[in-house]
Amino acid sequence: MSIRHGLLALLERGQMYGYQLRAAFEESTGSTWPLNIGQVYTTLARLERDGLVHPLPESESGQRPYEITDAGRADLALWFATPISRADRPRDELSIKLALALTTPGVDVRAVVQTQRSATMRALQELTRLKYASDKPEDLPWRLVLDAMIFQAEAEVRWLDHCETSLVRYRPAPSRPAGHPEAVDRTDEAARR
């Protein structure tokens, strides 16, 4: 999620200053994404530069509230109307880690899978516990975030099961030095096909 759009969505509710935005962001996401106050003010500065928010005069206590502009509302509406692309999401570190573990000498890939499964199961249990800790209507935003995290953890466990099954059948090809004649022949043969 874009912090930029998160702050715009919060400002759509009304004027807020930095610490209020941070608290509202964390409350809306169930504190699943802790937000650094420096990120808030840096993002507000960029939003102001881009004409999406407008700073208001400082209060007597020295806090400067911000309000969303019409351009900010248009940008926010476009964000809500545009689906998130799979390509826009961060790389999956776990799949990259396992792919590299398969090709790195001396790594016990099965142990990597088991360690991850144990950690994911613990996280899944904690997320499920948090989900059922409260059922108040005002908790719906963070419960939806928790649901997404639960579904992702469940999918990760299923994928790890698949990886383990695949490892049972996996027989790595013998590695050959880059200049080895058989390695070159296989490349030439593949190119001819």
C-alpha positions in Angstrom: 0.0 0.0 0.0 1.1 3.5 -0.7 1.6 5.6 2.4 0.8 8.6 0.1 -2.7 7.2 -0.6 -3.2 6.1 2.9 -2.6 9.6 4.2 -4.9 11.1 1.5 -7.6 8.7 2.5 -7.2 9.7 6.2 -7.3 13.4 5.2 -10.5 12.8 3.3 -12.1 12.2 6.8 -11.0 15.7 7.9 -8.0 17.9 8.8 -5.2 16.2 10.7 -1.7 16.9 11.8 1.2 14.4 11.5 0.8 12.5 14.8 -3.0 12.2 14.3 -2.4 10.8 10.8 0.1 8.3 12.2 -2.3 7.1 14.9 -5.3 6.9 12.5 -3.2 5.0 10.0 -2.1 2.4 12.6 -5.6 2.2 14.0 -7.1 1.6 10.5 -4.6 -1.1 9.7 -4.6 -2.7 13.2 -1.0 -1.7 13.7 0.0 -4.3 11.1 2.1 -1.7 9.3 3.8 0.6 11.9 4.4 4.0 10.4 7.4 6.1 11.4 6.5 9.7 12.1 9.3 10.8 9.8 7.6 8.9 6.9 4.4 10.8 7.7 6.1 14.2 7.5 8.2 13.4 4.5 5.1 12.1 2.7 3.1 15.2 3.7 5.9 17.4 2.3 5.7 15.5 -1.1 1.9 15.7 -1.1 2.1 19.4 -0.5 4.7 19.8 -3.2 2.4 17.9 -5.6 -0.6 20.1 -4.7 -2.5 17.1 -3.2 -2.7 18.5 0.4 -2.6 22.0 1.8 -1.1 23.0 5.2 -3.2 25.1 7.5 -2.0 27.6 10.0 -0.3 26.2 13.1 -2.5 25.7 16.2 -1.7 27.4 19.5 0.1 24.1 20.5 2.4 24.4 17.5 0.8 21.6 15.4 0.2 22.2 11.7 -2.9 20.4 10.4 -3.2 19.5 6.7 -6.3 19.2 4.5 -6.8 17.3 1.2 -7.1 19.4 -2.0 -9.4 18.8 -4.9 -6.4 17.4 -6.8 -5.7 15.1 -3.8 -9.3 13.9 -3.9 -9.0 13.1 -7.6 -5.8 11.2 -7.1 -7.3 9.3 -4.2 -10.4 8.4 -6.3 -8.2 7.2 -9.1 -6.2 5.0 -6.6 -9.4 3.5 -5.2 -10.7 2.8 -8.8 -7.4 1.2 -10.0 -6.7 -2.5 -9.2 -3.3 -3.3 -7.7 -1.2 -5.1 -10.2 0.8 -8.2 -9.1 3.8 -6.5 -10.7 3.4 -3.5 -8.3 3.8 -5.7 -5.2 7.2 -6.2 -3.6 9.3 -9.3 -4.5 8.5 -12.4 -2.6 11.7 -12.9 -0.5 10.7 -16.4 0.5 10.4 -17.8 -3.0 13.7 -16.1 -4.0 15.3 -17.6 -0.8 14.2 -21.1 -1.7 15.2 -20.8 -5.3 18.7 -19.7 -4.2 18.8 -22.4 -1.5 18.3 -25.0 -4.2 21.3 -23.8 -6.2 23.7 -23.0 -3.2 26.0 -25.8 -2.2 25.7 -27.0 1.4 22.2 -25.6 2.0 19.7 -28.0 3.5 16.6 -26.8 1.5 14.3 -29.1 3.5 15.5 -27.5 6.7 14.8 -24.1 5.2 11.3 -25.1 4.3 10.6 -26.6 7.7 12.0 -23.6 9.6 9.8 -21.3 7.5 6.7 -23.6 7.9 7.1 -23.5 11.7 7.4 -19.7 11.7 4.5 -19.3 9.4 2.3 -21.6 11.5 3.2 -19.6 14.7 2.3 -16.4 12.9 -1.0 -17.9 11.6 -1.9 -19.0 15.1 -1.2 -15.5 16.5 -3.1 -13.8 13.7 -6.1 -16.1 14.2 -6.0 -15.4 18.0 -6.0 -11.6 17.3 -8.9 -11.9 14.8 -11.2 -13.5 17.4 -10.0 -11.2 20.3 -12.6 -8.6 19.3 -15.8 -8.5 17.3 -16.8 -4.9 17.6 -18.2 -3.3 14.4 -15.5 -0.5 14.6 -12.8 -3.2 14.4 -13.8 -4.2 10.9 -11.0 -2.3 9.1 -8.2 -4.0 11.0 -10.0 -7.4 11.0 -10.1 -7.2 7.2 -6.3 -6.6 7.2 -5.9 -9.5 9.6 -8.0 -11.7 7.3 -5.7 -10.9 4.4 -2.7 -11.7 6.5 -4.3 -15.0 7.6 -5.1 -16.0 4.0 -1.6 -15.1 2.9 -0.1 -17.3 5.7 -2.4 -20.2 4.8 -1.4 -19.9 1.2 2.3 -19.8 2.2 1.8 -23.0 4.2 0.2 -24.7 1.2 3.0 -23.5 -1.0 5.6 -24.8 1.4 3.8 -28.2 1.4 4.1 -28.1 -2.4 7.8 -27.2 -2.2 8.4 -30.1 0.1 6.6 -32.5 -2.2 8.6 -31.2 -5.1 11.8 -31.6 -3.2 11.1 -35.3 -2.7 11.0 -35.8 -6.5 13.8 -33.3 -7.2 17.0 -34.7 -8.7 19.5 -32.0 -9.5 21.4 -32.3 -12.7 25.2 -32.7 -12.1 26.8 -29.3 -12.2 29.4 -28.8 -14.9 31.9 -25.9 -15.2 30.7 -23.1 -17.5 33.2 -24.1 -20.3 32.7 -27.8 -20.0 31.9 -29.4 -23.5 28.8 -31.2 -22.3 27.4 -27.9 -20.9 28.0 -26.2 -24.3 26.5 -29.1 -26.2 23.3 -29.0 -24.1 23.0 -25.3 -24.8 23.5 -25.8 -28.5 21.0 -28.7 -28.5 18.4 -26.5 -26.7 19.0 -23.7 -29.2 18.4 -26.1 -32.1 15.0 -27.1 -30.8 
